[in-house]
């Protein structure tokens, strides 16, 4: 993959993340305290999709930098850790994304009715900020390589 191809890939993924975040906020209303199971399932899916997009971007950047990321049981955590180690992710963003990864793992192996709104709400509240931060960090990093 060339640098231009990487930039194009990241741009496309970041646009997809923006679209998912927009869809998430179409459901989410800060004043609302209860949601139907279908609404919660949709929001949980949007959270997981946004995180997966972020992970895809980070993984491609690491592969471009020739850092080994194997498809092993722990590769998801390794992507975050490596991205933090080489300076793509600042510590606060790494910590936040670690929470999204935990949620993603729980979502995949759980029934949607076991996912509690109070566990999702903090992630929904900051999703716009997280998406903006990841865009900024990715853009900054891509300018340095």
N, C-alpha and C positions, 0 to 999 in steps of 0.2 A: 504494500500500500504506500502510495506517495504521500507527501505532506498535504498536497491539495486534495487528494482523495480523503485523507483523514479529516481535514477541515470540512469538507462537504458532508461526510458521514456525521460528524458531530453536529453540524448545523441542522441536518435533517432530524436527528434524534432530539435535539433541543427544541425544534419546532413541534415535534410530536409530544414532548413533555409539556410544552406550553398549551397545546390543545387539550391534553388530559387534565391539566390544572384548571383550565377554563370550564371543562365539563364538571369537574369536581365542585367548583364554586357555583355551578348552576343548581346543584342540589343543596349545598350547605348554606344555611342562614344562621348567623351567630346568635340571634335571639331565640331560635328554635331549640328546644331541649329534648324532644323525642322525634324519632324517625321511624318509618315503617321498616320492616325487615328488608324489603326490596331496596329502599333508599340506602340503608346501611350497607347492603351487599354491593350496591353500585359504588358507593364512596370507598369501601374497602378495596374494590377492584381498581378504582382510579388511583388510590394510594400505591397499591402494588405495581400498577403499570408505570406510574411516574418513577418509582424507585428502580424498576427494571430498566427503564430508559437511561437513567443516570448511571446505573451499573454497566450498561452496554457502552456508553461513552467512555467511562473510565477504563473498561477492559480494552477497548480498541486503542486508547492512548497508551496504555501500558504495553500492549503488543507492538505498537509502532516503535516504542522506545526499547524494544527487544527484551523486555522484562518477562520472565517466564510466568505464565498463568496457565496452569493445567486444569482440565476439567476433572477435578478431584472433589471429594465431599466438602472440603473446606475452601473451594476456590472463591466463593462469594465473599467470604471474610478476608481472604488474601487480597482480593482486588481493592477493597477499602483500605486495608492496612498498607499495601504498597503505594497507593495513591497518596496517602498521608505521609509516608516515609519520604517520598521524592518531592513533596511540596505542592502537589496538585490540590490537596485538601488541607485547609487549616484545621487545627485541633477541634474547634467548636463545630465545624461542619462535619468532620469525621464522626464526632460523638452523635450528632443528630442523625446522620445517615446510618450509623450503627443501629439506632432505634428503628429506622425504616426497614433495615435488613431483618431485624428480629420480627417485626410485624409481618414482613413478606413470608418468612419461614413459617410463622404461626398460621397465616392465611392459607397457605398451600396445604397444610396438613390438618386443617380444622374445618368443621362445619361452620357456615356463615352465621348461624344463630348462636354460636359460642363466642363470637367476636363482639365485644362490648363497645358501645358508643363512647363511653368515658375513656376507653383505651385509644380510640381513634381520634377523638376530638383534638388533643394536643398536636397531633401530626397534621391534621387538617388545618388547624389555626395558623401554622407556620409554613404550609406547603408553598404558598406564593413566594415567601422569602427564601426558602430552600432552593426553589427552582431558579430564582434570580441569582442567588449566591453561586450555585453550581455553574450557571451560564457565565458569570463573571470570572470564576476560577478557571474554567475550561478555556475561555477566550484568552485570559492572561497567560496560561501555560502554553497554549498553541503559538502565541507570539514569541515565546522564548526558544522554541525548538526549530 
